[in-house]
């Protein structure tokens, strides 16, 4: 990694978060979904570029949001029904 030369490329890979589909604590469930939504969408713009990272491909970001919206954030309420996706910060 970080080898010298014009024809080298840094090693890159995805990071994964394993999140239970049914959260038992509503506040924790909401916080997890909000953070991961922020991380996979809004943090991918200028913040990622400023730190030297490549943003996630749009298809991966969309898949991430789909998976997050399938989480039950507590008391039987899916994330998408509670409007827990973040606003741009």
DSSP file (Angstrom, degrees, kcal/mol; ACC not computed):
  #  RESIDUE AA STRUCTURE BP1 BP2  ACC     N-H-->O    O-->H-N    N-H-->O    O-->H-N    TCO  KAPPA ALPHA  PHI   PSI    X-CA   Y-CA   Z-CA
    1    1 A X              0   0    0      0, 0.0     9,-0.1     0, 0.0     7,-0.0   0.000 360.0 360.0 360.0 148.7    0.0    0.0    0.0
    2    2 A X        +     0   0    0      1,-0.2     2,-0.2     7,-0.0     8,-0.1   0.874 360.0 172.4  54.2  42.9    1.1    3.6   -0.7
    3    3 A X        -     0   0    0      6,-0.1    -1,-0.2     1,-0.1     5,-0.1  -0.526  34.1-108.6 -78.6 148.0    3.9    2.4   -3.0
    4    4 A X        +     0   0    0     -2,-0.2     2,-0.1     3,-0.1     3,-0.1  -0.386  69.0  80.0 -73.3 155.3    5.8    5.0   -5.0
    5    5 A X  S >  S-     0   0    0      1,-0.1     3,-0.7    -2,-0.1    -2,-0.0  -0.348  77.1-101.0 127.3 156.3    5.3    5.3   -8.7
    6    6 A X  T 3  S+     0   0    0      1,-0.2    -1,-0.1    -2,-0.1    -2,-0.0   0.727 114.1  52.4 -79.0 -22.9    3.0    6.7  -11.4
    7    7 A X  T 3  S+     0   0    0     -3,-0.1     2,-0.3     2,-0.0    -1,-0.2   0.047  86.6 103.7-105.6  26.3    1.3    3.4  -12.2
    8    8 A X    <   -     0   0    0     -3,-0.7     2,-0.4    -5,-0.1    -3,-0.1  -0.741  49.8-159.9-107.1 157.4    0.2    2.4   -8.7
    9    9 A X        -     0   0    0     -2,-0.3    -6,-0.1     3,-0.0     3,-0.1  -0.999  24.6-112.2-135.2 135.6   -3.2    2.5   -7.1
   10   10 A X        -     0   0    0     -2,-0.4     2,-0.2     1,-0.1     0, 0.0  -0.338  39.8-100.1 -67.5 150.2   -4.0    2.5   -3.4
   11   11 A X        -     0   0    0     -2,-0.0     2,-0.4     2,-0.0    -1,-0.1  -0.509  47.2-177.3 -68.1 132.6   -5.8   -0.5   -2.0
   12   12 A X        +     0   0    0     -2,-0.2     2,-0.3    -3,-0.1    -3,-0.0  -0.988  10.3 156.2-136.0 145.0   -9.5    0.2   -1.6
   13   13 A X        -     0   0    0     -2,-0.4     2,-0.2     0, 0.0    -2,-0.0  -0.963  39.8 -94.5-155.8 168.1  -12.4   -1.9   -0.2
   14   14 A X        -     0   0    0     -2,-0.3     2,-0.4    42,-0.0    -2,-0.0  -0.553  28.2-138.1 -84.4 153.6  -15.8   -1.6    1.4
   15   15 A X        -     0   0    0     -2,-0.2     2,-0.4     2,-0.0    -1,-0.0  -0.875  21.0-147.3-104.9 147.9  -16.4   -1.5    5.1
   16   16 A X        -     0   0    0     -2,-0.4     2,-0.4     2,-0.0     0, 0.0  -0.884  11.3-161.2-119.5 147.3  -19.4   -3.4    6.4
   17   17 A X        -     0   0    0     -2,-0.4     2,-0.7     2,-0.0    -2,-0.0  -0.997  11.3-150.2-124.3 126.6  -21.8   -2.9    9.2
   18   18 A X        +     0   0    0     -2,-0.4     2,-0.5     2,-0.0    -2,-0.0  -0.876  22.8 179.3 -98.3 115.9  -23.9   -5.8   10.5
   19   19 A X        -     0   0    0     -2,-0.7    -2,-0.0     4,-0.0     4,-0.0  -0.968  31.1-115.6-123.4 127.5  -27.1   -4.4   11.9
   20   20 A X        -     0   0    0     -2,-0.5    52,-0.1     1,-0.1     3,-0.1  -0.335  19.6-135.4 -58.9 138.1  -29.9   -6.5   13.4
   21   21 A X  S    S+     0   0    0      1,-0.2    51,-3.8    50,-0.1     2,-0.6   0.863  95.3  45.1 -65.2 -35.9  -33.1   -6.3   11.3
   22   22 A X  B    S-a   72   0A   0     49,-0.2     2,-0.3    51,-0.1    -1,-0.2  -0.925  78.3-157.6-115.4 109.9  -35.2   -5.8   14.4
   23   23 A X        -     0   0    0     49,-2.9    52,-0.3    -2,-0.6    53,-0.3  -0.646   8.6-159.5 -85.2 139.5  -33.9   -3.4   17.0
   24   24 A X  S    S+     0   0    0     -2,-0.3     2,-0.6     1,-0.2    -1,-0.1   0.675  81.3  58.0 -91.5 -18.8  -35.1   -3.7   20.5
   25   25 A X  S  > S-     0   0    0      1,-0.2     4,-2.8    49,-0.1     5,-0.2  -0.951  70.2-157.1-115.8 115.9  -34.3   -0.2   21.6
   26   26 A X  H  > S+     0   0    0     -2,-0.6     4,-2.6     1,-0.2     5,-0.2   0.897  92.4  49.5 -60.7 -44.2  -36.0    2.5   19.4
   27   27 A X  H  > S+     0   0    0      1,-0.2     4,-2.3     2,-0.2    -1,-0.2   0.914 114.2  45.6 -62.9 -42.8  -33.5    5.3   20.2
   28   28 A X  H  > S+     0   0    0      2,-0.2     4,-2.6     1,-0.2    -2,-0.2   0.924 112.4  51.4 -65.5 -44.6  -30.5    3.0   19.3
   29   29 A X  H  X S+     0   0    0     -4,-2.8     4,-2.2    44,-0.4    -2,-0.2   0.917 112.0  46.2 -58.8 -45.3  -32.2    1.7   16.2
   30   30 A X  H  X S+     0   0    0     -4,-2.6     4,-2.8    43,-0.4     5,-0.2   0.917 112.3  50.8 -63.9 -43.6  -32.9    5.3   15.0
   31   31 A X  H  X S+     0   0    0     -4,-2.3     4,-2.6    -5,-0.2     5,-0.2   0.906 110.5  49.0 -62.4 -42.4  -29.4    6.4   15.8
   32   32 A X  H  X S+     0   0    0     -4,-2.6     4,-2.5     2,-0.2     5,-0.2   0.944 114.1  44.8 -62.1 -48.6  -27.8    3.5   13.9
   33   33 A X  H  X S+     0   0    0     -4,-2.2     4,-2.3    -5,-0.2     5,-0.2   0.918 114.3  48.9 -64.9 -43.7  -30.0    4.0   10.8
   34   34 A X  H  X S+     0   0    0     -4,-2.8     4,-2.4     2,-0.2    52,-0.3   0.936 113.4  46.8 -61.8 -46.5  -29.4    7.8   10.8
   35   35 A X  H  X S+     0   0    0     -4,-2.6     4,-3.0    -5,-0.2    -2,-0.2   0.947 114.2  45.7 -62.6 -48.4  -25.7    7.5   11.2
   36   36 A X  H  X S+     0   0    0     -4,-2.5     4,-2.1    -5,-0.2    -1,-0.2   0.856 112.2  51.9 -66.9 -33.4  -25.3    4.8    8.5
   37   37 A X  H  X S+     0   0    0     -4,-2.3     4,-0.9    -5,-0.2     5,-0.5   0.925 112.5  45.9 -65.5 -43.5  -27.5    6.7    6.1
   38   38 A X  H ><>S+     0   0    0     -4,-2.4     5,-2.6    -5,-0.2     3,-0.8   0.941 113.3  50.2 -61.0 -46.9  -25.4    9.9    6.7
   39   39 A X  H 3<5S+     0   0    0     -4,-3.0    -1,-0.2     1,-0.2    -2,-0.2   0.863 115.0  42.1 -61.2 -38.6  -22.2    7.8    6.3
   40   40 A X  H 3<5S+     0   0    0     -4,-2.1    -1,-0.2    -5,-0.2    -2,-0.2   0.493 130.9  18.5 -92.2  -3.1  -23.3    6.2    3.0
   41   41 A X  T X<5S+     0   0    0     -4,-0.9     3,-1.0    -3,-0.8     4,-0.3   0.589 126.9  29.4-126.8 -72.4  -24.8    9.4    1.4
   42   42 A X  G > 5S+     0   0    0     -5,-0.5     3,-1.1     1,-0.3     5,-0.4   0.841 117.3  54.9 -70.4 -34.4  -24.0   12.8    2.7
   43   43 A X  G 3 XS+     0   0    0     -5,-2.6     5,-0.8     1,-0.2    -1,-0.3   0.626  95.8  71.3 -72.6 -11.0  -20.4   12.0    3.9
   44   44 A X  G < 5S+     0   0    0     -3,-1.0    -1,-0.2    -6,-0.3    -2,-0.2   0.630  91.6  63.6 -80.6 -13.4  -19.7   10.7    0.4
   45   45 A X  T <>5S-     0   0    0     -3,-1.1     4,-1.9    -4,-0.3     3,-0.3   0.663 121.0 -19.5 -80.2-121.3  -19.6   14.2   -1.2
   46   46 A X  H  >5S+     0   0    0      1,-0.2     4,-2.8     2,-0.2     5,-0.2   0.821 132.6  60.8 -61.8 -33.8  -17.2   16.9   -0.3
   47   47 A X  H  >5S+     0   0    0     -5,-0.4     4,-1.3     2,-0.2    -1,-0.2   0.935 106.6  44.7 -61.9 -46.8  -16.2   15.4    3.0
   48   48 A X  H  4XS+     0   0    0     -5,-0.8     5,-3.1    -3,-0.3     4,-0.4   0.932 115.2  48.2 -63.0 -45.4  -14.9   12.2    1.4
   49   49 A X  H ><5S+     0   0    0     -4,-1.9     3,-1.4     1,-0.2    -2,-0.2   0.901 107.6  55.2 -62.4 -41.1  -13.1   14.2   -1.3
   50   50 A X  H 3<5S+     0   0    0     -4,-2.8    -1,-0.2     1,-0.3    -2,-0.2   0.808 110.6  46.2 -63.2 -28.7  -11.5   16.5    1.3
   51   51 A X  T 3<5S-     0   0    0     -4,-1.3    -1,-0.3    -3,-0.4    -2,-0.2   0.404 122.1-105.7 -94.4   1.7  -10.1   13.5    3.1
   52   52 A X  T < 5S+     0   0    0     -3,-1.4     2,-0.3    -4,-0.4    -3,-0.2   0.676  75.1 134.0  85.7  18.3   -8.8   11.8   -0.1
   53   53 A X      < -     0   0    0     -5,-3.1     2,-0.4    -6,-0.2    -1,-0.3  -0.684  56.1-121.9-100.2 155.7  -11.5    9.1   -0.3
   54   54 A X        -     0   0    0     -2,-0.3     3,-0.1     1,-0.1    -5,-0.0  -0.810  34.7-115.8 -91.9 133.7  -13.4    8.0   -3.4
   55   55 A X        -     0   0    0     -2,-0.4     3,-0.1     1,-0.1   -10,-0.1  -0.282  35.0 -94.9 -67.2 153.5  -17.2    8.3   -3.0
   56   56 A X        -     0   0    0      1,-0.1    -1,-0.1   -15,-0.1     2,-0.0  -0.375  47.2 -98.8 -62.9 144.9  -19.3    5.2   -3.1
   57   57 A X    >>  -     0   0    0      1,-0.1     4,-2.2    -3,-0.1     3,-0.6  -0.376  33.6-114.8 -61.1 148.1  -20.8    4.3   -6.4
   58   58 A X  H 3> S+     0   0    0      1,-0.3     4,-2.4     2,-0.2     5,-0.2   0.849 115.3  55.9 -55.7 -38.2  -24.5    5.5   -6.7
   59   59 A X  H 3> S+     0   0    0      1,-0.2     4,-2.0     2,-0.2    -1,-0.3   0.875 108.4  47.5 -65.2 -36.5  -25.7    1.9   -7.0
   60   60 A X  H <> S+     0   0    0     -3,-0.6     4,-2.4     2,-0.2    -2,-0.2   0.898 111.2  50.7 -71.2 -40.7  -24.0    1.0   -3.7
   61   61 A X  H  X S+     0   0    0     -4,-2.2     4,-2.2     2,-0.2    -2,-0.2   0.909 111.8  48.1 -62.0 -41.8  -25.4    4.1   -1.9
   62   62 A X  H  X S+     0   0    0     -4,-2.4     4,-2.2     2,-0.2    -2,-0.2   0.901 111.2  50.0 -65.8 -41.1  -28.9    3.2   -3.2
   63   63 A X  H  X S+     0   0    0     -4,-2.0     4,-2.4     2,-0.2    -2,-0.2   0.900 108.9  53.2 -63.4 -40.2  -28.5   -0.4   -2.0
   64   64 A X  H  X S+     0   0    0     -4,-2.4     4,-2.5     1,-0.2    -2,-0.2   0.937 109.4  47.2 -60.0 -48.0  -27.4    0.8    1.4
   65   65 A X  H  X S+     0   0    0     -4,-2.2     4,-2.5     1,-0.2    -1,-0.2   0.896 110.1  53.7 -62.8 -39.4  -30.4    3.0    1.8
   66   66 A X  H  X S+     0   0    0     -4,-2.2     4,-0.7     1,-0.2    -1,-0.2   0.935 110.8  46.2 -59.7 -46.0  -32.7    0.2    0.7
   67   67 A X  H >< S+     0   0    0     -4,-2.4     3,-0.8     1,-0.2     4,-0.2   0.903 112.1  50.6 -64.1 -41.5  -31.2   -2.1    3.4
   68   68 A X  H >< S+     0   0    0     -4,-2.5     3,-1.6     1,-0.2    11,-0.3   0.886 105.2  56.7 -63.8 -38.7  -31.4    0.6    6.0
   69   69 A X  H 3< S+     0   0    0     -4,-2.5    11,-0.9     1,-0.3    -1,-0.2   0.662  99.9  60.4 -68.7 -14.6  -35.1    1.2    5.2
   70   70 A X  T << S+     0   0    0     -3,-0.8    -1,-0.3    -4,-0.7     2,-0.2   0.490  83.1 105.3 -88.9  -3.7  -35.8   -2.5    5.9
   71   71 A X  S <  S-     0   0    0     -3,-1.6     8,-2.5    -4,-0.2     2,-0.8  -0.539  70.9-133.9 -76.6 142.3  -34.6   -2.2    9.5
   72   72 A X  B     -aB  22  78A   0    -51,-3.8   -49,-2.9     6,-0.2     6,-0.3  -0.883  16.7-163.4 -92.8 111.3  -37.2   -2.2   12.3
   73   73 A X        -     0   0    0      4,-2.0   -43,-0.4    -2,-0.8   -44,-0.4   0.406  58.9 -52.6 -83.4   4.6  -36.0    0.7   14.5
   74   74 A X  S >  S+     0   0    0      3,-0.3     3,-1.4   -45,-0.1    -1,-0.3  -0.284 115.3  32.9 134.0 143.2  -38.1   -0.4   17.4
   75   75 A X  T 3  S-     0   0    0    -52,-0.3     3,-0.1     1,-0.3   -51,-0.1   0.803 125.4 -62.0  54.9  34.9  -41.7   -1.3   18.4
   76   76 A X  T 3  S+     0   0    0    -53,-0.3     2,-0.6     1,-0.2    -1,-0.3   0.662 100.3 133.1  75.0  16.8  -42.4   -2.8   15.0
   77   77 A X    <   -     0   0    0     -3,-1.4    -4,-2.0     5,-0.0    -3,-0.3  -0.894  51.7-133.9-108.3 118.6  -41.9    0.4   13.0
   78   78 A X  B >>  -B   72   0A   0     -2,-0.6     3,-0.9    -6,-0.3     4,-0.8  -0.291  22.8-115.3 -64.6 152.6  -39.7    0.2    9.9
   79   79 A X  G >4>S+     0   0    0     -8,-2.5     5,-1.2   -11,-0.3     3,-1.0   0.886 113.3  55.9 -56.0 -43.8  -37.1    3.0    9.4
   80   80 A X  G 345S+     0   0    0    -11,-0.9     3,-0.4     1,-0.3    -1,-0.3   0.759 104.4  53.7 -67.5 -22.6  -38.7    4.4    6.3
   81   81 A X  G <45S+     0   0    0     -3,-0.9    -1,-0.3     1,-0.2    -2,-0.2   0.682 108.4  49.7 -82.1 -17.4  -42.0    4.9    8.1
   82   82 A X  T <<5S-     0   0    0     -3,-1.0    -1,-0.2    -4,-0.8    -2,-0.2   0.423 105.6-128.1 -97.9   0.0  -40.3    6.9   10.9
   83   83 A X  T   5 +     0   0    0     -4,-0.5    -3,-0.2    -3,-0.4    -4,-0.1   0.949  51.8 155.1  52.5  55.5  -38.5    9.2    8.4
   84   84 A X      < +     0   0    0     -5,-1.2   -47,-0.1     2,-0.0    -1,-0.1   0.404  26.5 116.6 -95.4   2.6  -35.2    8.5   10.1
   85   85 A X        -     0   0    0     -6,-0.2   -51,-0.1     1,-0.1   -50,-0.1  -0.454  69.5-110.8 -68.6 149.7  -33.0    9.3    7.0
   86   86 A X        -     0   0    0    -52,-0.3     2,-0.3   -53,-0.2    -1,-0.1  -0.215  16.2-126.1 -81.6 165.6  -30.8   12.3    7.7
   87   87 A X        -     0   0    0      1,-0.1     2,-0.1    -2,-0.0    -1,-0.1  -0.768  46.3 -82.7-102.7 158.0  -30.9   15.8    6.4
   88   88 A X              0   0    0     -2,-0.3    -1,-0.1     1,-0.2   -50,-0.0  -0.383 360.0 360.0 -64.2 131.7  -27.8   17.2    4.8
   89   89 A X              0   0    0     -2,-0.1    -1,-0.2   -51,-0.1   -51,-0.0   0.352 360.0 360.0-124.5 360.0  -25.4   18.6    7.5
